[in-house]
Amino acid sequence: MVAVPTYHVENFGCRATQADGAALERQFESHGLARTSSALADLVILNTCTVTNSADQDARSAIRRVQRQNPLAKIIVTGCYAQRAPEEIAALPGVSAVIGNSHKHQLAEIVLTNISGPPTSQAERVGFVPLASLGADARTLGFETRLLVSDIFAHTELLAAPVFESATAGSHPSDRTRSNLKVQDGCDNRCSFCVIPSVRGHSRSLPLPQVIREMNALVAAGYREVVISGINLGRWGRDLDSRESRLPDFEQLLRAILSETELEKLRISSVEPMDWTDEVIALVASSPRIAKHAHVPLQSGSDSVLRRMHRKYRPWHYREKIEKIRAAMPTAAIGADVMAGFPGETEAAFAVTRRLISDLPLTYLHVFTYSARPGTPAAAMPNHVPVQVARERNKILRDLAAEKKLSFMQSFIGKPLEAITLNVTRSDSDGEFTEGLTDNYQKLYLKGHHEPNRWITARVEGIQDGAFLADLSSNLSPTNRG
């Protein structure tokens, strides 16, 4: 009996990378490979991120770990780091091939032909380039390390496959409860600190009929919440042809999902401030089928810093958007990305950012310390902030965010909240709890054992470790959706 070849995909970074990884899994499974752990797989695909220097370090550490734990595996590196610095990665011991985002849509076919088939046909047709100049370390696994990366802006493909939260091999949809579907990739903005456009290319959208097909397939499989995501999600549709008088846009996408599917809950991931139009805000606020959650990147509250970042809004624009969202959705979680230590960020500029965040009804922050990315305009700017100062500012913002989140959560004690149960349980001295996620994006521990993938209405009794403690009180019946 011939053993079935095995693979493992390990993802690093954002929701878009997770979605790319799911599409890669589809590719390998369509070729008859079986998924397994990285310690056992014949092929280990590392789907990398490069948004910060630490992301690059994570990928290099993973290469060393896989080589140590599974020395017979073929290590294939793809993703954003592979697109940005392929030669750097290919020179690392143990790397068998480097395939950039430019050819990720063909990765399984390329890899399987290169490893299992003759060194002609597909590998040569797609232009695999041997890195013969890299020395002995480039050929440690028995065949020459190869590189396949080309101009990302020449490619129009968009990988799309649902990502299932807490998915494990063999798990059933009813155990996985939530899915993430990437509907947009690439970015046409040129923020001075960001390397992502150069490794993901132009903004491009998943056509609406395909979005609807994927959504309906998920609904038919029993999924009750789907997160839509993208690199610049609010730009969805701007690249698509239209026979109508107006180009497709984000609002039309949301309305189509609501009208053409029976999805119970749609959650929107990060959307830039200026794409939260009045129409989008009103739609999200008025539909019970859209989660009351808005993630709106800020980056800085200083006008001068935003200008050097090449961001397309000013602090007063941002304030207006957040205040409109809060007025329309009083219970919504509203989050933001903030960067500490951008070049030229003075103490006064940082104080302005801190004050704006303090004033706004934000409920959580993703705080990043500035990391210079090779080739970006910001990397060449003067007056870089010392790393220690940037880290101190990061901590100040994280502490402020923790205060704001706690205050937001405390406002719900004693009140009912809708939540979906997840396939996660925990036990402590108070008994067993089932983890859930509320409509407004808060972790919830529900007393007792409950089936996953069920919408319930629970009363919040307290807060523990950043999560709500809740119970199905006698006067609160579960929301019966299956």
N, C-alpha and C positions, 0 to 999 in steps of 0.2 A: 504494500500500500504506500503510495507516494504522499509524503507530508504536504499539506497545503502551505504555500508560502505565507508569511505573516508580516504585518506592518504595524507601526505605531506612529501617530501624529501627535506632536507636542507643540502647543501653541503658546506664544508669548504676546502680551500686550492687550490691545483694545478689542471691542466687540467685533470690529471688522476682521481682525486677524482670526478670531474664533470662528467666524463665519467662513473664512477662507479655508480654515482647517477642516470644517465639516464638509466642504466641497471636495477637498482632497481625499477625505475618507470615502466619499461616494466614488471617486475615480478608482481608488484601489479595490474597493469591493466589487465594482463593475468588471474588474479584471480577475476576480476570483480569489483575491487575497483575504486573509482573515485577520481581524484586529486582535492585538494582544498588548502586553505591557512592553515598555521600552527595554526591560531587562531580558526579554525573551524574543523580541522581534527580529526578523531577518533584515528588515528595512526600518530605520528610524528617521522620520522626517521632522526636522526642527523648523517650525514656522515662526520666524523671528520678528521682533520689533526693533526699531532703531530711534525711537523718539527721544531717548536720553542716552547718555554714556552708560548709565547703570543697566539699561536694557541691552546694550551691546555686551556688557560684562556677563549678564545673565545667560545670554546665548553661548558665550565662550565657556562658561562654567558647565552648561548642559552638555556641550560637546565632550568635555573632559569626563564628565560623569558617565555618559553613555559609553564612551570608549573603555572606561574602567570596569563598568558593570557588565557590559556586553561586547567584548572585544571582537566578536565575529560579525557584528552588525555592520551593514552599510549605512553610513550616516549621510543623509542628504539634507543640506541646509537651503531653505528658501525664505521668502518673506522680505520684509523691508530692509533688514540689515544685509541680506544677500544681494538685494538690488543696489544698495548704496556702496558697499565695500566688498565685492566678490573676491578679489584677489587676496585681501586680508584674511578672509575666512578660509579660502581654499588652501592657504599656506599652513593652516592649523593641522597638527597631527590627527589622523583619524577621519578626516573629512573625505568622503568619496566623491561627492559632486555638489556643486553650488548652482542653483537654478533660481533666477530672480523672479520678481513679481511679473516681469514681462512675459514669462513662459510658464507661470504657475498653472494656467488653465490646461496645459499639456503634461504636467509633471509626471503623472503615473505612467503614461505611455512612453515618455522619454526615458525615465529611470528603468522601467522594466525592459525596454529594448536594449538599453546600454549595458545592463547587468546580465540579463538572461539571454539575449539574442546575439546575433552576429554583429560585429562592429561596423556594419554597413547600414543600409536602409535608413530607418527613422533617425538614428543619432546623427548621421551625416547630413540627412536632408534638412534637419532643423539647425544645423550649424554648430554642433558641439565643438568647442575649441579646447584642445588639450593644453594644460598648463605645464608644459615640459620644463619650463625654466625655474619651477619652484623647488626643485631638489628632491632628495629621497623621501622627506617627510610627506610629500604630496602623493606618494604611491604606497602607503603602508598597508593597505588592505588588499593588495593583489591586483588592482587595476588602476590605471592612471586617473588621478583626480581630474575632473572635467568641469568646465564652467560654461553656463549658458545664461547670459544676461544681455539684453539689448535695450534700445531706447524705449522707456516706458510710455512716452508720449505718442509713440506710434501704434500703441495697442488700445483696442476698444473693448476687450472682453471684460466681463464682470462675473466673477465667481459668486454663486449664490446657492447656499444650502442652509436649511435651518440648523441652529445650534440649540441643543437641549440642555437645560440646566441640570447639573448633577447627573448627566448621562453616563451610564456604564455599559459595558458590553453585555448585550442580551437583555437590557432593561426594557420594560414595556412602556408605551406612551403614558399609561395611567400612573406610572411611577415618576414621571419626569415633569409633568405639570406646566412648565413654562418653556417657551421657545424664543430664540432670537433670530430674526430674518433680516439679512443685509439687503437693502434695496437701493443703495447708492454707494459709489466708490470714487476715490480721487477727489481733488480739490483744485479750484481755479483761483483761490485766494493765494496771496503771496506774503504771509506773515513773516516778518524778518527773522524770527527765531526758529521757524518750522521747516524740517526736512521732508515732511510727509508728501507734499506735492511732487517732489523730485523722485520719490520711490513708488508712488501710486498713480501718478499721471493725472490727466484731465478728469474733471467731474463727469461721471457717466451714471446713468440710471437704469435700474431694472425695469423693462417695459411693464406697463400697468397690467396687461393680460397675464404676464408671468407672475407678477406679485399676487394677483387674485388667485391664480392656480395654486401657488404655494400655500397661500392662506387657507383656501378651501380644503386642500389636502391635509393640513394640520388640524383643521376643525373636524374633518371626517375621522381623523385618527384619535380624536378625543382631547386635543389641547384646548385650554380655556383662556390662556393669556399668551399673547405674542408681543415681543418687543421688536419694533422696527428700528434699524440702525444704519449708519453710514459714516463715512469720513466727514462729509458736510451735508448731513441729512436734509436740511432745509432747502437745499438746492435741487432736490429731486425733481426731475421732469424737464429742467431747463434745456437739456441736450436732446430731447426727444422730438421727433417730427409730430406735427399735429394738423389735422384737417379743420380744427376749430379756429375761431378768431383769436384765441389766446393760447399761449404755450401751456402745456401741463405744468402744474405747480404743486407744492406740498399740500395745500388745502384740498386740491382735487384728489390727491392720493388718499388722504384721510377719509374724505366723503365716499370715495369708491369702495374702500375697505368696509366702511359701515353699511353701504347699500348693497354690495355684491357678495358679502360673506355673512355668516352667522357667528362670527367670532364674538365671544362674550366680553373680552377685555383686550383692548389695544393699548400698549404702553409705548411712549415715544422716548427715544434716547436723546442724546445731546443735540440741540438745535441752536444755531447762532442767534444773537439778539435780534438782528434786523429781520430774521425770517419768522419771528413770532409776531406776525401781523395781527391787526385787530380781528380779522376774520378767523385766523387760526385760534387765537385766544378764546373767542366766543364759541367756536365749535368744540374745543376741548372742554370748556367750562359747562357747556349745555348737554353734552352726551354722557349718559351714565356708562357707556361702553368704552370710553377713553379714560385711562387712569389719570387721577389728579396728581400729576407729577411733571415738573418742568426742570430740565437741566439746561442752564443758559450760561455758556462760558463768559467770564469776565476778563481774566488775565491781569488787569490792573485797573485801579480807580483813578490813576493819574492821567490827565489828558496828554501831557508831554510824553509819558511812557507809551501810551496807546499809539500815539503818532509814530514813535520810533519803531514800535512793533508792526506798523502798517495795518493795524486793525481798522475796520471800516465804520466804527461808531465812536461816539464820545461818551464820557461818563454820564452826562445828563440824558443821553439817549438810553443808556442801560438802565438808569434809575427809573425812567418812565416805563420801560417794558416790565420791569420787575413789579412795580407798583400796580400796573394794569393786570398782570397775572394774579397778584394777590387779591386785588379787588374782585376779580371775576371768580376766583377759586380760593375761598378763605381757608380751606383745609389742606390745600396742596402742599406737597414737599417741593421746595424750590432750591436747587443746587447750582453751584458755579465752580468752574475751574479758575484758579488764581495762581499766578507765577510770582515767586519771590526772588529778588536778586537779578532782575533783568539789567543788562549793561546801562549804566547811567542812572539807575534808580537811587535817588538820594534818600536821606532820612525823611526829608519833607514829603517826597513823592510817596514813600511807603506809608507815612502817616495819613496821607490822603486816601490811600487804598484801604487802610485799616478803618478809617472813619466811615467811608462809604459802606463797607461790609457791615459795620456795626449798625448803621442807620437802616439798612435794607432788611426786608423780611425774608432773608435767606435762611434756610434750615440746615444746610450742610455745605461743606466745601471739599473739593479735591485740590489740595495745595501741592504745587510742584516747585522745587528749587531749580532755577535756570540752569540749563546744561547746554553748553556751546556745541552746536552741530556743525561738522565740517561743511564748508561751502555755503553756509547761510550768511546773509548780510550781518546779522547780529554778532556772529562770531568775530567779525572784523571791526566791530564798533569799539571805541575807546571806553575807558572808565568801567571796566568790569568790576562787579561787586565781589569783594573777598568771599570765599566759600563759607567761611565761618559766620560772617555777617548774614549772608543769604539764608543759611540754615537757622540762625536765630530768628530771622523774620518769618521763616516757614513755621517755626514752633509757635510764634505769637499768633499767627493766623489760625493754626490748628487749634490752639487753646480757645480762641474766640469762636471758632466753628463749633467746638464741643459745647460751649456755653449756650450758643444759639439753638443747637439741636436739642439739648436738654430742656430748654424753655419751651420749645415747640412741642416736644413729646409730653411734657407735664400738662399742657393745655387739653390733652385728650383723656386724662385720668377720669374714670367714671362715665365715659361716653362710649357709645357703640361704634365699631369700625368694621367695615367689610374687609375680608382677607381671603387669600387662597392658601390652602394647606399644601405644604411641600413634603417631599419624601425624606424628611429629616426629623428624628426624635432625639430627645435628651432626657436624662433622669438626674435628679438630685434628691436631697433630703425631703423635699416637698412633694416628690412623686415624679410621674412621667409627664413630659410635655411634647407637643407636636409643633414644629416650626411652621410659621406662615409668613406671608408677605402681604401687607395691607395695600389697599387701593392707592394710598398716598405714600407708598415706598418705604414703609417702616417694617423692620423685622418684628415678629410677634411670636411669643411662646404661648400656645394654647394648652390649658390644662387637659391632661388625658391623652389617650392614643386616638388619633383620627386618621381616616383614610386620606391619602394624598389626592391632589387635584380636585378639591371640593371648595366651593365658595361658601364661606360661613360669615355670620355676623356675631361678633364677640364684644363683650364689655371689657374695656381696659381697666385693670385693677392696680397696676403699678408699673415700675420700670426697673429692669435689672440688666446690667452689662450692655447697655445701649439698645435694649429691646423691650417691647411691651410685654407685660404679663397679663394674660387675658383668660376669660372663662366664658363658656356658653351658659349664660345665666338662664334661669327658668323662664324669664319673661322675654328672652331673646331667642327666637327659633333660628336654626340654620337657614341660610339662603339656599333654597332647594334648586340646584342646577344640575342635579345628576347624582 
